[in-house]
C-alpha cells in the first residue's frame, strides 16, 4: 500500500542524509525548557466534543488511579443522531455499582467538567476482536444499569413531576428516571439542557437555563 507508506514515512527535513525519512508515530509530545520531551498522548485519542478538544487518554489515566479499576476505555458514543457523549467503560473484579459515584467524583476533582463522562459502565470483561484488540463496536450502550450511585427508583408524587419526567425522558433518551436523579449525571449537558428548556417553554412551564443548572434534580425544579 504505497499511499499508506507515504503517509507514515515522511521526508526528514532535519537530516542531512539524502532520502532520510521520519515515521509518524501518532504520539503527541512537546519539548520542555530543560530539553526533555514530555509525552502528551495520542493523536487518534483526541476528539472534539461540543466545540472542545478532549484527550481521552487523560480521562483514562485518572480512572486508572482508582484502586479497583483494572482496565478502562473512554469513547465518544452517538446512540442518537446529533447527541455525542463521553462514555467510560471499566473492568475490575472488585468494582461494584456504588463505585460509579466515586469514579465520577474522581474525574470531577482532577479534570474540567466538560471532560466528565456522561455514563460509567462496569463490565466483567471487554469484548475483543479475533486479533485480541478491544472490539469498540461491541461495547454495550449505557442503560439504567449505570445509574449514578444505583439509587432506588423514586416515582413522581405530583402531576408536575410526572410532566417534568416526561420531558426528561424525551431529551435524555431514557425510559426509567427517578425524580431524585441528577440531569447531568444521566448524560445531560448544556445543549440538552437548552433542548429541555425549549420543551418546557412550549408546554407553558416557565424556567430559566440558569435554574436548570442550579437545581439539577426534577423534584427541585418543579414550577
MOUR-V641754 format. One line per field, one symbol per residue. phi: phi as a letter, one per 40 degrees, with the letter a starting at -180 (. if undefined). psi: psi as a letter, one per 40 degrees, with the letter a starting at -180 (. if undefined). Layout:
phi: ???
psi: ???
This chain:
phi: .dccccccbbdccccccdgcbbbccgcbaaccdcgcbbcbhbccbcbbbfgbcbccccccccccccccccaaabbbbbcbdgbcacbbbbbadbcbdccdcccccccccbbcdcccdcbbbcbcaccbcdcgcccccccccdaccbcdgfcccbccbacccdcccccdccccgbcbbcccccdccchcadcccccccccccccgbcacccccccbcbcccbcc
psi: gdddddddhihheeiehheiiihhdeihiihideeihhheaideehihhfehhhhddddddddeehdehdiihhihigdhheghihhhhihhdehideedddddddddeeiideehidihhhidihiiideeihgddehiiiaeefhhefiihhiieidddddddddddddefidhhieeihddeeeiadddddddddddddefhhiiddddddgeiddeeh.
